[in-house]
Amino acid sequence: MFSTAENTSFGIICLAVACLSAFPLPIHLRAGNTGVILMMFWCFLGLFNKGINALAFNHSLRLHWVIGCDVSAVIERVWQLGLCCSSLCVLQKLEGIASLRQARSTEQERRRRVLLDLSVGLGVPAMQIPLFFIVQPYRLDVVEDLGCNAPIYNSVPAIFVYYLWRMMASMLCAVFAALILRWFVLRRRQFSAALSSQHSGLSQKKYFRLFALAICEAALVSAGQLFLLVESLKITGLSRYSSWADVHANFDTINFIAMAREGPGSQEATMQDVFRWLSLSPAIALFLFFGLTEDAKAAYWSTWRKLQTFFCSAKSGLGRHVSSTADVSQDLAVDLEDLQKVSIELRRDIVIS
């Protein structure tokens, strides 16, 4: 279904968009926006993984590194959940600011806030990794053009172990979004004053940019996951989970799946193609919301000037090194000429005597 050129283009674009999503990282590190930093982390990790898979398995099913494929499959399963949880961290912080609960934020409370964000944005996705083994019937699916994937045994436990987590995170995002809008309606006139009084470092414009980004990320992930859940249930339905031994009877199996080029499977391949291009949208949205701001442009310009200064100093240092080497060589040549003259004079003296 996918041509070699399309796979190569997708892999390169994935890697480029992954790097693009991390461009505003220094700004948010200085501001201490843990939720946005986690968003960038998951976007970069997920899309970098997709890009490597697309390039490594481009019209190929050759598996060179099994453990690396295991890690890639785990990343593919959890990065979108991590993105939802990061959006939840952002919305929870914004709701706390809007409700004036963070009016007297101490250093200890800010540290606790960071730990809470890390436990939600990193801890929740990490918790799903061991739980996913409950519904993983065998080790790996290696799909041509797509790469490594962890198979799932569609059953009732799979809904609670895998699918429900994303839905719950999306529902909590919707609840916090509704609370933010409620506080804004109640305190619309005092909103800017409330933001400045809490020393949050957020203007009203930045506040709503963060709000829109978190809603956008959560909506994109939840819509995609809901569609995939419905489609997978249409194809396989809910299987009966009889026992651990039956489900994991052939766990060491690695299944190699060739991509259907024509026929009944081509419709599924088309859907996979659409969804893998749509997977770029969270990183693109992240860059559009925060990668084109005045602060970001100033940071890019400052970085460019530093790079120019570095390369100019390196070039001038190399020039000085070359000129000093030339001077030393010239001095050595002069010394050799003097030695030759002395040698000739000595020989003349010996011959005359």
N, C-alpha and C positions, 0 to 999 in steps of 0.2 A: 504493500500500500504506500509506504513512504519511500521516496527516492533517496539515493545516496546524497544528492545535493541538498535535499530538504533536511535530512538528518544532520548533516554537517552544519547547515545554516542554523538549525534549531539549537544544536549544542553550543555553537559559538555565541549566539544571541543570549542563550541562558547564562553563560559565563559572564558576558558583558553586562547583562541586566543585574546579575547577582552583585557584581562590583559596583554598579550604579546605585543600588539600594543602600550601599554602605558609605556613599559619599558624604552625607550629612552627619556621620557618626561623631566627629570631633565636637560639633556644636552641642549635641545632646549629652556627650560625656561631660562637657563643662557645665551644662545646665542640670545634670543629674536626673534626666528623664529616663528612668530605668525601664519603663514600659516600652518606650520607643526604641531604646537600645536593644531590648529583647526582640522586638519586631524585626529590626535590621539583622539580628543574629539568625533568626529562623528563616527569613527570606534568603539571606546569603547562603546558609547551609543547604536549604532545600533546593534552590535553583542551581547552585554549584554542583550538587549531587546529580540533578537531572541532566545538566550539561555534560558531565563526565560520562554518564551512562549512555547518552545519545551518541557520543563520539566513540566510545569503546565498543558498543554493540551495533554499530552502523552496518546493517546487512550482514551481521555476524552473530554466531552463538558460541563463540570461543570464550571459555571462562579461564582466565589466567590466575586469579587470586580469589579463592573461595571465601576466606575470612573477610576480605575487603568487600565482597559482594554481600555478605551477611550484614556488615555495618551499613552499607548503602541501602539495603532493604529496610533496616530499622529506621534510618533517617527518613526514608520515603513514607513510612507509616506514621511518624510522630511530628513532622515539621509543621503540618497544617494545624494540628492540635496546639502546638506551641504558639502559632500565630494567633489563634483564637484566645488563648490564655493571656498573651501579651496585650491584645486589645482590651481584655477584661481588666488588666492592671491599669491601663491608661484611663479607662472610663471610671474605674473605682477612685483613682486619684482626682479626676476632674469633678466627680460627684462630691468628694470630701471638700474640695475647694469651694464649690458652689453652695454647699450647705453650711459653710463657715465653721465646720468642725476642726479645721486645721488652722484656725485663726492664731493660735499660740503654739506654733510648731517649734519644738526644741530639737537639739542635735540628737538626743536619744530617740525621739519620736521619728525623726527623719531616717535614722539608722534602722529602726524597726520597720519603717515603710519600705526601705530597700530590701530588707530580708523577706518581708511578705511578698513583694513583687517577684523576687528570685524563687521563692518557694512555689508560687503559682505559675510563673512563666517558664521555669525550668523543672521544678519538682513534679508537677502534674504530668507533663509529657514523659518524664523519666519513670514515673510510676506505671505508665501504661506499657512500657517495654516488657517487664516480666509477666504482666497480666495477659499480654497478647499471645503468649505461648499456650494459653488454655485453648485458644481457637485456631492455632496454627497446625494444620495436619501434617505438613512435611516441611523440609528445610527451606527450599528456595524455588521460585519460578524465575527462570532466565528467559526473558521475552526478547525476541529479535527486534532491534531498533529502539526498544524502550529500556532494556536493562534489567537490573535485579529488582525483585519484588518478593515480599513475604506473603505467602498464600493465606487465605482466611477461610475457615470452615463456617459457612453461613448457617447459623443456628440461633436459637434463643440466647445462649450465653454470648454470642458474638455481638448482639445488639447492646448488651450491658457492658461488655468488656471493651468494645471498640467504637461502635457507632454512636452510642448514647452520650459519650463524653463530649464530642463535638457539639451535639445538639444542646447539651446542658450549658456549655460555655457560651454558645450563641444566645441562649435564652437569658443567661445572666447579663450578657452585654446589652440585650434589649431592655432589661429591667433598669440597669444603671443609666442607659440612654434616656429612658422615660423620666427617671428621677432628675437627671440634669436639666431636661427641658422644663420640668415642673419648677425646679428652683429658679431657673432663668425667668420664667413667667412671673413668679412671685416677687423676685428681686431684680427686675429688669433695670430699674433706674439706679439701683445701688450696686450693679454688677461690677462695673469698672473699679469703683472704690473698694469693693470687697477683694478683687484680685490684687490691687496694689497694697492693701493693708496686710495681706497674708504673706508678702514677700515671696510669692511663688515664681517670680521671674516671667510671668505670662501676661501678655496684653490680652485684650478681649479678642483680637484677631487671631493670635496664636492659640488661645484657648479653644476657639471654635474650629480652628484648623486641626488641632489634635482630636477634637470630638468627631469631626467628619472623617478623619483618617481611621480612627478606631472602628467607627460604624461601618465604613467601607470595607475594611479588612475582614471583620467578622461576618458581614453579609456575603462577601465573595466566597469565603471558605464554607460557610454553612449552606449556601445554595448549592455549591458544587458537591458537597458531601451528601446532602439530601437527595440530589439527583442520582448520584452513584449508588446510594443505598436502594432507591426504588428500582433502578435498572438491574442491579445485581440480584435483587429478590425476584424480579421478573424472570431472569435467566435461570437461576438455580433454585429459587424458593428457599424455605427454611428446612434444613436437614435435621434429622433427629440426632441429638447428642447423647449417644448411648452410654459411653464411658470414656475415660481418659485413654485406656489401653487401645480401644478400637479406633479412636480418632488419631492417635499418634503411633499407630502400628508400624508405619513405614516413614518415620520422621527423618531419617537420613537421606531421603530421596531429593534429588535436584532435578526439577522438571524443565526441559528445554522446549520452548514454544516458538515455532516459526510463525512469522507474521503472514496472515492471509492476504494475498494480493488480489484475488478475485473470489467471487462466489458469496455464500451466505455470511462468511466471517468478515467480509469487507465492510459491512455496515458498522460492526463493532469497532473495527480498526479506524473508521472515519470518526466515530465518537471519541475514541482515544486520542486521535490527532487534534480534534477541537479542544479537548480538555487539557492536553499538554500545552497548547498555545495559551489557553486561558490561565494556566498556572503562573504565567508571567505577570498577570495583572496586579497581584498584591505588591510586588516589588516596584512596578511602574507607578502605582498609586502612591507608594511611599516616597518615591523620588519627586513626583509632581507636587505633593503636598509640602515637602520640606527640603527638597534638593534645589529648588529654584527661588528660594526666599532671598531677601537682601543679606541676611546673616550668612547664608550658605555661599552666595556669590562673593561676599567679602572674604570668607574663609578660603574659597578656591583661589582668589586673587593673591591672598597672602601666601598660600602654599606654592603657587606658581612663581612668585617673587623669590621665595626661599630657594626653590629649585634652580632658578636662574642664577642667584648668587652663588650657590654651591658649585654649579657647573662652571661658572666664570672663574671662581677661585681655583677650582681644580685645573682648568685650562691654563690659567696664568702660572700656577705652580709647576705644571708640566713644562711650560715655556721656559721658566727660570731654570728648571733642572736641565733642560736641553742646552740652554746657553752656557750654564756653568760647566757642563760636560765638554762643550766645544772649547771653552777657555782652557780647561785642564789639558785637553788634547793639544791645543796650540802651544801651551807652555812646555809640554813634553816634547813636542817637535823641535822647539827652540833649544831645549836642553840636549837633545840628541845631536843637533847640528854643532853645538859647542863641543860636545864630547868627540865628534868626528874631527873637528879642527885640532883639538888637543892631541888626538891620536896621530894625525898627519904630522904635526910639528915634532912629536916624539920620534916618529920614524925617521924624519929628516935628520934629527940630531944623531940618531944611532948610525945612519949611513955615513954622515960626514966624519964622525969619529972613527 
